[in-house]
Amino acid sequence: MAQFYFEREVRTPTGECYTILEDGKPIGRLDLHFVPGLVHGTMVVSESLTQESIQELMSMVDEDLTDAVGIERDDLVVHVHQGRDLGVFTHNDATLHEGHGDSTPPTGGA
């Protein structure tokens, strides 16, 4: 069974960003935003994850992350996207740096 965990990258008064790791390897990203009565998020995961694994991650988000911050909420809404990591773009370096473990350069422009 895979061992998932979340590594926090950023915390603000209204949200948090995490790298999702499986057995120590990055397999996704989670962004959570806190508004009164609601936690809204976006989860992007590797195309290799099964629906069961995604459901396990969602349970962890619900039970471990949102409860841990102590936000009173009526609902948790998370948009889940599944695909491959193309890389990271930064303003200071206009090149796209390829994602982990993918040696195929991205095609097309954004």
Buried (B, 14 or more C-beta within 10 A) or exposed (E): EEEBEBEEEEEEEEBBBBBBBBEEEBBBBBBBBBEEEEBBBBBBBBEEBEEEBBEBBBEBBEEEBBEEEEBEBEEBEBEBEBEEBBEEEEEEEEEBEBBEEEEEEEEEEE
